[in-house]
Amino acid sequence: MKKLFITIVSLSILFMSCKGGDKSEKTAETTTEKSDVKTSTAICLLDKLSIRETPSAKGKWITSMSLGETVTFTEEEETDATTKKLYYKVKLTDGKEGWTRATFLAVNGKVGAMLEEASMYKRPDLLTKTDKKYSVMDIIAVTENKGDWMKVKGRRAEGEYIEEGWIKSSNISNDEIDIATAKFARSAMSKSTMTERIKALEEIINNQDLSSSKFINVLKSKIADYKTKNVAIDVKDVKVEEVAK
C-alpha cells in the first residue's frame, strides 16, 4: 500500500512538471512571436506634425510630434483613398500610436543639426553642386553615409518643401543639446516682432541645460543683430511721430 501511495505521488509530480513545461514553452513561443514584429525608427521633419486615429486628414487628432523627434515606425502604411497621400503608423515614446503623413518622416534616419551653411549636392560628387543651401541650425535627418558625404532629408530655412540631397558630413552635429537648441532657436526666430525674438533667444541662452551647445555664440550674435534692428525701428517710429506733429 505504501509503495502504491509513493507511485501515485510520483506520477502526480511528473504530470505537474510536464504541464508547467508546456506553459513555459507556450510563453516562450509567444515572446518569440512578439519579438519577431518588425519595426523601424523614424525622424519627424515637421514641427507640430499631427498624428491621427485613421490614415486620413479627416481622422480624429490624437497628438502632434516635434521637429527632430524620433518615433517608432510600425511598418504599417495606408494610402488615403480620397487624397492618394501615403500615411505611416507610428508609436511615440509615451506609447501613443497613430497615423501620420509619410512625406514628413525619415525612416531609419538619424537626426542632426547644421553647424554652418552648406551647399546641397545631387550626388556625393563635388561636380553635382546645386544652388540650394542648408542654413546654420537647420534640422535634418541623415538617411545614408558614403565616405565623408551624408545624404540628408529635411526642410531648409529658405525652402518650402521637404528636400533630399548630399552634403559634407563635417557640417552636421548629432549632439542632442545642439539639436534641441537649434529647434528652440528656429521657433524663437519665427516670432512676429523683434522684441519677442530677442526675449525667446535670451531664454535659450539662459537655459543651463543648453549652455554647452555649439550654437550659443550664434544666438548671441543673432540677439545683437535683432537689438540693432529694433533700435533702428524705434528711431524710425520716433521720426514718423515728429513729422505727424
C-alpha positions as CSV (number, residue, x, y, z in Angstrom):
1,M,0.0,0.0,0.0
2,K,2.8,2.3,0.9
3,K,4.5,1.6,-2.4
4,L,1.3,2.4,-4.3
5,F,1.0,5.7,-2.5
6,I,4.5,6.7,-3.4
7,T,3.9,5.7,-7.0
8,I,0.8,7.9,-7.2
9,V,2.6,10.9,-5.7
10,S,5.5,10.5,-8.1
11,L,3.2,10.3,-11.1
12,S,1.3,13.5,-9.9
13,I,4.6,15.4,-9.6
14,L,5.7,14.3,-13.0
15,F,2.3,15.3,-14.5
16,M,2.5,18.8,-12.9
17,S,6.1,19.2,-14.2
18,C,5.1,18.4,-17.7
19,K,2.1,20.7,-17.5
20,G,4.3,23.5,-16.3
21,G,6.8,22.8,-19.0
22,D,4.1,23.1,-21.7
23,K,3.1,26.5,-20.2
24,S,6.7,27.7,-20.3
25,E,7.1,26.6,-23.9
26,K,3.9,28.4,-24.9
27,T,5.2,31.6,-23.1
28,A,8.5,31.3,-24.8
29,E,6.7,30.9,-28.2
30,T,4.5,33.9,-27.5
31,T,7.6,36.0,-26.5
32,T,9.4,34.9,-29.7
33,E,6.4,35.8,-31.8
34,K,6.2,39.3,-30.3
35,S,9.9,39.9,-30.8
36,D,9.5,39.0,-34.4
37,V,7.3,42.0,-35.1
38,K,9.3,44.3,-37.4
39,T,9.7,48.0,-36.5
40,S,12.0,50.8,-37.5
41,T,12.8,54.3,-36.2
42,A,11.8,57.4,-38.0
43,I,12.6,61.1,-37.6
44,C,9.9,63.8,-37.7
45,L,10.8,66.5,-40.2
46,L,8.0,69.0,-39.5
47,D,7.1,70.7,-36.2
48,K,3.7,70.0,-34.8
49,L,3.1,67.2,-37.2
50,S,-0.3,65.7,-36.5
51,I,-1.0,62.0,-35.5
52,R,-4.5,60.8,-36.2
53,E,-6.5,57.7,-35.4
54,T,-7.0,56.8,-39.1
55,P,-4.8,57.3,-42.2
56,S,-6.6,60.4,-43.3
57,A,-6.5,64.2,-42.9
58,K,-10.1,63.9,-41.5
59,G,-9.1,61.3,-38.9
60,K,-9.5,62.1,-35.2
61,W,-6.5,64.1,-34.0
62,I,-4.5,62.3,-31.2
63,T,-1.4,64.4,-30.6
64,S,1.4,66.0,-32.5
65,M,5.2,65.4,-33.0
66,S,8.1,67.8,-32.6
67,L,10.6,68.6,-35.3
68,G,13.5,66.2,-34.9
69,E,11.6,63.8,-32.7
70,T,12.5,60.1,-33.0
71,V,9.5,57.7,-33.2
72,T,8.9,54.1,-34.0
73,F,7.6,53.2,-37.4
74,T,5.5,50.1,-37.1
75,E,5.9,49.2,-40.8
76,E,2.2,49.7,-41.4
77,E,1.2,52.0,-44.2
78,E,-2.0,53.0,-45.9
79,T,-2.9,55.4,-48.7
80,D,-5.8,57.8,-48.2
81,A,-8.4,56.8,-50.9
82,T,-9.5,60.4,-51.4
83,T,-6.2,62.4,-51.4
84,K,-4.0,59.5,-52.5
85,K,-1.5,60.5,-49.8
86,L,0.6,57.9,-48.1
87,Y,0.4,57.5,-44.3
88,Y,2.6,55.6,-41.8
89,K,1.6,54.3,-38.5
90,V,3.9,55.3,-35.7
91,K,4.4,54.9,-32.0
92,L,5.7,57.6,-29.7
93,T,7.9,57.2,-26.6
94,D,4.8,57.6,-24.3
95,G,3.1,54.7,-26.0
96,K,0.6,56.7,-28.1
97,E,0.0,55.3,-31.6
98,G,-1.5,56.7,-34.7
99,W,-1.2,57.7,-38.4
100,T,0.8,60.5,-39.9
101,R,2.0,61.7,-43.4
102,A,4.9,59.6,-44.8
103,T,6.3,62.7,-46.6
104,F,7.3,64.3,-43.3
105,L,9.2,61.3,-41.8
106,A,12.7,60.0,-42.5
107,V,12.6,56.2,-41.9
108,N,15.8,54.8,-40.3
109,G,17.2,58.3,-40.3
110,K,19.4,59.9,-37.6
111,V,18.6,63.4,-36.6
112,G,21.2,66.2,-36.9
113,A,21.6,70.0,-36.9
114,M,23.6,72.1,-39.4
115,L,26.7,73.6,-37.8
116,E,27.2,76.0,-40.7
117,E,25.8,77.0,-44.1
118,A,26.3,74.1,-46.5
119,S,25.7,73.6,-50.2
120,M,23.5,70.7,-51.3
121,Y,24.7,68.2,-54.0
122,K,22.6,65.9,-56.2
123,R,25.0,63.1,-55.5
124,P,28.1,62.5,-53.4
125,D,30.3,64.2,-56.0
126,L,31.6,67.8,-56.0
127,L,30.6,68.2,-59.6
128,T,26.9,67.9,-58.8
129,K,26.6,71.1,-56.7
130,T,23.2,72.8,-56.7
131,D,22.2,76.4,-55.9
132,K,20.4,75.2,-52.8
133,K,21.9,75.6,-49.3
134,Y,21.2,74.5,-45.8
135,S,21.4,77.2,-43.2
136,V,23.0,77.1,-39.7
137,M,20.7,75.3,-37.2
138,D,18.6,73.7,-39.9
139,I,17.4,70.4,-38.5
140,I,17.7,67.4,-40.9
141,A,17.7,63.6,-40.9
142,V,20.7,61.7,-42.2
143,T,19.5,58.7,-44.2
144,E,22.7,57.4,-45.8
145,N,26.5,57.7,-45.4
146,K,29.1,57.4,-48.1
147,G,32.7,58.3,-47.2
148,D,32.7,61.9,-45.9
149,W,29.3,62.5,-47.5
150,M,25.9,62.3,-45.9
151,K,22.5,62.1,-47.6
152,V,20.1,64.2,-45.7
153,K,16.3,64.9,-45.8
154,G,14.6,67.9,-44.3
155,R,13.2,71.4,-44.9
156,R,15.7,74.2,-45.4
157,A,15.1,77.5,-43.6
158,E,14.8,79.1,-47.0
159,G,12.9,76.2,-48.6
160,E,9.2,75.4,-48.7
161,Y,9.2,71.7,-49.0
162,I,10.9,68.6,-47.6
163,E,14.0,68.0,-49.8
164,E,16.8,65.4,-50.1
165,G,20.4,65.9,-51.1
166,W,24.0,65.2,-50.2
167,I,26.2,67.4,-48.0
168,K,29.6,67.1,-46.4
169,S,29.4,65.3,-43.0
170,S,31.6,67.8,-41.3
171,N,28.7,70.3,-41.5
172,I,26.4,68.3,-39.2
173,S,26.2,67.9,-35.4
174,N,24.4,64.9,-33.9
175,D,24.7,66.2,-30.3
176,E,21.2,66.2,-28.7
177,I,21.9,69.5,-27.0
178,D,22.8,71.2,-30.3
179,I,19.7,69.7,-31.9
180,A,17.4,70.9,-29.1
181,T,19.0,74.4,-29.2
182,A,18.5,74.6,-32.9
183,K,14.9,73.5,-32.6
184,F,14.1,76.1,-30.0
185,A,16.0,78.8,-31.8
186,R,14.1,78.2,-35.0
187,S,10.9,78.7,-33.1
188,A,12.2,81.8,-31.4
189,M,13.3,83.4,-34.7
190,S,9.8,82.9,-36.2
191,K,8.2,85.2,-33.7
192,S,6.4,88.1,-35.2
193,T,8.3,91.0,-33.6
194,M,12.0,91.7,-32.9
195,T,11.2,92.2,-29.2
196,E,9.6,88.7,-29.0
197,R,12.5,87.1,-30.8
198,I,15.1,88.7,-28.5
199,K,13.2,87.6,-25.4
200,A,12.8,84.0,-26.7
201,L,16.5,83.7,-27.7
202,E,17.7,85.1,-24.4
203,E,15.6,82.4,-22.6
204,I,17.5,79.8,-24.6
205,I,20.9,81.3,-23.8
206,N,20.0,81.4,-20.1
207,N,18.8,77.8,-20.0
208,Q,21.6,75.9,-18.2
209,D,20.7,72.6,-19.9
210,L,21.6,74.1,-23.2
211,S,24.7,76.1,-22.1
212,S,27.2,73.7,-23.8
213,S,25.6,74.0,-27.2
214,K,27.8,75.0,-30.1
215,F,25.1,77.4,-31.2
216,I,25.2,79.7,-28.1
217,N,27.6,82.2,-29.7
218,V,25.5,82.2,-32.9
219,L,22.4,83.1,-30.8
220,K,24.2,85.9,-29.0
221,S,25.2,87.3,-32.4
222,K,21.6,87.0,-33.6
223,I,20.3,88.8,-30.5
224,A,22.8,91.7,-31.0
225,D,21.6,91.9,-34.6
226,Y,18.0,92.0,-33.6
227,K,18.6,94.7,-31.0
228,T,20.4,96.8,-33.6
229,K,17.4,96.4,-36.0
230,N,15.0,97.1,-33.1
231,V,16.7,100.4,-32.3
232,A,16.6,101.4,-35.9
233,I,12.8,100.6,-36.0
234,D,12.3,102.7,-32.8
235,V,14.2,105.6,-34.2
236,K,12.2,105.5,-37.4
237,D,8.9,105.4,-35.4
238,V,10.0,108.5,-33.4
239,K,10.8,110.4,-36.6
240,V,7.4,109.5,-38.0
241,E,5.7,110.8,-34.9
242,E,7.7,114.0,-35.0
243,V,6.6,114.6,-38.6
244,A,3.0,113.9,-37.7
245,K,3.1,116.6,-35.1
